[in-house]
Amino acid sequence: MSHSEMEDAVRVSKRVALVGASMKEDRMSNRVHRYLKANGFEVHPVNPSLAGQEVNGDVCLGSLRELPVEVDLVTLFLSPANQAQVLEDLKGLPYRPHLFFQPGAENPEAQLSLEEMGFKVFPGCVMAVHMSLGGR
């Protein structure tokens, strides 16, 4: 995928599922969560260990299967070794959101498989892309 396609994916997105959410403020997933909220995105944090708890004012979900609405974009903060269930959940969605593998979460095999299923997949930081567009 080209950089302009990546920018377009972020530009048109309003609802984001953030997989690998954390309550720890020093974690990049928490920083990105706060940034996205501050810039008008509706964020749905996902982490089975935090299900039902509030993360940055949003109730954390246990899995993508629990999303109350269709999201435009899913951003993964999980290492490839911890992605199996999330990848299965993604494949089970009746729609195809854009998908960002955040730095450290890149998974070329999964990316290829998801692209073959119709997902637009991007390796990179959704926050950095949004900032490159001038933020808001």
CORTACOR-V101265 format. One record per residue. N is the residue number from 1. OMEGA is omega in degrees with one decimal (none if undefined). D_LAST is the distance of its C-alpha to the last C-alpha in Angstrom with 2 decimals. Layout:
n;omega;d_last
N;OMEGA;D_LAST
N;OMEGA;D_LAST
This chain:
n;omega;d_last
1;-178.8;23.28
2;178.7;21.74
3;179.6;18.58
4;175.4;17.35
5;177.5;18.18
6;178.2;16.22
7;178.9;13.06
8;179.6;13.94
9;179.5;14.52
10;-177.4;11.08
11;-175.7;9.52
12;-176.5;12.02
13;176.9;12.07
14;-178.7;11.52
15;-175.2;14.46
16;168.8;15.22
17;-178.5;18.63
18;-174.3;18.70
19;-175.0;22.33
20;-179.4;23.92
21;-179.9;22.21
22;174.8;23.69
23;-178.2;24.22
24;-174.8;24.83
25;-179.3;22.07
26;178.6;23.11
27;-179.2;22.51
28;179.7;19.66
29;178.5;19.19
30;179.2;18.74
31;179.6;16.26
32;177.4;14.10
33;-179.5;14.66
34;179.8;13.55
35;-178.5;10.34
36;178.2;9.50
37;-178.7;10.72
38;-179.2;8.88
39;169.9;5.48
40;177.9;7.51
41;170.8;9.70
42;-173.8;13.43
43;176.7;15.17
44;179.3;18.91
45;-179.9;20.53
46;175.0;23.77
47;-176.9;26.68
48;179.3;30.27
49;-177.4;31.27
50;-176.1;28.82
51;178.7;29.23
52;179.4;29.22
53;177.4;27.84
54;174.5;24.57
55;-178.6;22.03
56;176.9;19.23
57;178.6;20.24
58;178.5;20.32
59;-178.2;23.75
60;178.6;24.40
61;179.5;26.09
62;179.9;29.06
63;176.9;28.22
64;178.6;26.18
65;-177.8;29.11
66;-178.7;28.10
67;-179.6;24.68
68;-179.2;24.88
69;172.5;22.65
70;176.7;21.86
71;178.9;18.78
72;-171.1;16.88
73;173.0;16.69
74;177.4;18.98
75;-174.7;18.48
76;175.9;21.80
77;-178.3;22.62
78;175.4;26.36
79;-179.1;28.96
80;-179.6;30.80
81;-178.0;33.81
82;-173.5;31.96
83;-170.5;30.29
84;-177.6;33.26
85;179.6;32.65
86;179.6;28.93
87;176.0;29.84
88;178.4;32.50
89;178.1;30.16
90;-178.3;27.71
91;-179.4;30.70
92;179.6;31.72
93;179.2;28.58
94;178.8;29.42
95;-174.3;26.16
96;176.5;24.40
97;171.1;20.82
98;-177.0;19.17
99;175.7;20.29
100;169.0;19.12
101;-179.0;21.91
102;177.3;20.34
103;-176.8;22.38
104;-179.9;25.78
105;-176.7;25.62
106;-177.5;26.41
107;-174.8;29.25
108;179.7;30.54
109;179.0;33.15
110;179.3;30.84
111;-179.4;28.30
112;179.8;31.14
113;-179.5;32.44
114;177.5;29.13
115;177.6;28.52
116;179.4;32.06
117;175.9;31.16
118;176.4;28.30
119;168.9;25.27
120;-172.1;22.75
121;-177.7;22.65
122;169.5;20.70
123;179.7;21.72
124;-176.2;18.88
125;-179.5;16.13
126;178.9;13.19
127;180.0;11.22
128;179.0;12.48
129;-179.9;11.63
130;178.9;7.92
131;179.9;8.20
132;177.6;10.42
133;179.7;8.08
134;-179.6;6.44
135;-176.1;3.76
136;none;0.00
